Amino acid sequence: MRKQCALLSSLLLLKFSLVLCSLTETSCFWRIKHNEDDDGDMWTDCDFMLFTLQGPIEEDFYNILIDFRIPTWKYEFIFILLFATDEINKNPYLLPNMSLIFSFPVGMCFDTLKIIDELSLPQNNYQRFLNYLCGLSGCNIGLTGPSWTISLKLAIFSSSPKIFFGPFHPILSDNVQFPHVYPIAHKDTCLAHAMVSLMVYFTWTWIGLLILDNDQGTQFLSDLREEMHSNGVCLAFVNMIPESMKIYMIRAIIYDTHIITSSAKVVIIYGEMNSTLEVSFRKWVYLGVQRIWVTTSQWDVITSKRDFSLGAFHGTVTFAHHHVEISKFRNFVETMNTSKYPVDISQMRQKWNYFNCSVSNTNYSSMSHYSFNTSTLEWLSQHNFDMVLSEEGYNLYNAVYAAAHTYHEAILQQAESQEREDPIGVFSDCQKIASLLKKRVFTNPVGELVNMNLRKNLCAKYDIFNIWNFPQGFGLKVKIGGYSPNFPLSQQLHISEDLKWAMGETLVPTSTCSVICVPGFRRFHQEQTPDCCFECVQCPENEVSNKTVDLEQCVSCLYDEYANTEHTHCLKRHFSYLSYEDPLGMALACMSLCFSVFTSFIFGAFVKYNDTPIVKANNRNLSYILLISITLCFLCSLLFIGHPNMGTCILQQTTFGVFFTVALSTVLAKTITVVLAFKITTPTRRMRLMLISRAPNIVIPLCTLIQLVLCGIWLAISPPFIDTDIQSEHGMIIIVCNKGSITAFHFVLGYMGSLALGSFTVAFLARNLPDRFNEAKFLTFSMLVFCSVWATFLPVYHSTKGRNMVAVEVFSILASSVGLLVCIFVPKCYVILVRPDSYSLQNFRDKLFH
């Protein structure tokens, strides 16, 4: 019953995997989980030696080898060696009439920690290891890996060339320290750019980094920072894990705090397995730290945590060097004659080809826990999963071929040599073999060009995988995309469209320091903070941001546009001016017309009653001129209302200045006349002649001429022109008349102010003169009103904008004109129209007689 439940669970999980594989690319496969009993296997390394023999080998050749047992996770190394050597031996064009075989020391795959101890202590095990190395005849090529540490130790005790099939490590390419070690894996020259491209694609801008504190980690950190800086990605934290376990244990709590408290949901891991970095990783996974781990293919382990979730993008994202699938390899493993090999070969094939039969602890050194019945084996035979090679397995495959091509070239040189000391296939000159190996350039059976001398400098292509942890300890590895450095920059990263459709882009988690600024806002960076950390502030006035991505700067709207209240779109501005349809413009126009009519009515009354004493006594002609000029002042305000044009802009200021100058000079002439008439007690003949000839009237044309000269200079230097104002009213373009020269405008106002002050001064001196018809008081009060209006006008005018500025000027014209009209002429009209007898000459004489 227990086995049936386990089988049913496996079937359900298999069904889901097949559905997912149909949606994505085909390179997804089941992986055997690492049980607790296998954790020790992670600290092992393997070393093989390749030989050539003349003629074919016997079918049971490998049966004479002893102790063929290796850890489960390294079964593929043996299968690769068997497959590659068998393929080479069947190739008539490579090593003809020769056979390529492999051998290994007792125990085959060494325990890294154990062998370091053995190499440091000259005991029996150490002597046995040296005897193995010395017992090898000739100079043969060795294959070592996947850990560089054991390869380093082996290189010290051997002068034979060795091909390292593990991940590339810069220390092994040092020809001075290790002249006999040749890495076959690609150097991760473009790995930093590939990883950052993935971050940019998923908008992951806040990233954690875990590296070993060594030269390789420091170089990767430098490359990664350079790529991140140019692509807008930031590092949330950098944990440089020391290689010493003692130092790591002291600082472990600091590293744990960094990753647990950080808001970064994506963490890059770069470094070797079998190190303190792996200890940290396994510790965090055990503690349940949920992160997206982005790393290289050597880290694609299946953890024992049952954290599978269908609705999320999670787990480990790995970058593996791209290689072509070896299609013949699977057929070789499935059809191989196990009788040619020791019995453990069949057990190894059975373990590697299928997954664990239960979640119970399984000792992989024996098959006692596996009791497959006929139906189970039949079911498994119908569901054989893709046997995709690991990166180290593919490197080992190329390493075997590199050695075969080297031997082939060496044998050709032996055959051509006249003085041959060694038999065909036996090599004693290690320098010669090493030189040939270093220069090998060949094409492997799957079509990939292998250049042993350039592989460390080339940018490698990468396949990108996502590893999911399923319940019951199973793992699914799905190819989600790739990276090709030879493509154009925008096409180098490719993510499967089928995968995005299957998972849904909304399920991909975010990893950002700050939330994305919504439209209408922009980034605001504070000092001493990373570039990826910012605040979102609203765009300034008349600027917008209408994209969903973060913007450093908002975009200004065009001149004839304005930003809406959300600052997301630019809207068309409407043209505006002080028009007659506007309530304010209509009110001012009506006031102007009404006061003009009222002034005309007063003028008509003065003309009709021109013979009355009150009209005659105050210089009738000056009164007529003053009424006409006031009427024109009222009417000139209409030039400020309506759509401005070049003509109205010029006439506005000139007519305003000239008409008011005429009015003020007329008032000044009237006050001068009053003073001359009453202040001169003993007038001379010349004074009388001046009064009789109306000499004070010369003030009017003289003052007007000066104002005309000022206006002429204004128009010549900087005349008024049509201008637009977009600042005064939101969403409006106000069409206004720009005054051109502000200095000239103030000169015109200043000149009128001086005339008003002069008239006020003279009238104030004559306010108490004894005459019933004396209008000096009215003139004084009118000038006081006029000066008050224009003194108030200046600050108010300069504090307003747009149409309101025009309205203030029109109102000031009307107010000052009304002040002149009401203060000077309304009292006289009252006498003329309401009480004509009170100021008659006869009535004045009667009162004087009594």
PyMOL commands that set and color helices and strands:
alter all, ss='L'
color gray80, all
select helices_A, chain A and resi 2-23+36-43+61-64+72-89+112-120+124-135+148-156+170-173+191-201+215-231+245-261+276-286+297-299+327-335+338-340+343-353+374-382+391-416+430-438+471-473+489-491+497-503+505-507+583-608+613-617+620-640+646-679+685-692+695-717+742-765+776-798+802-834+841-849
alter helices_A, ss='H'
color red, helices_A
select strands_A, chain A and resi 29-31+44-54+98-103+109-111+142-145+162-164+181-183+206-212+234-241+266-270+292-296+316-321+441-443+449-451+462-469+475-483+493-495+521-524+535-538+543-544+555-556+561-563+570-572+574-576+721-725+732-738
alter strands_A, ss='S'
color yellow, strands_A
deselect
rebuild
show_as cartoon
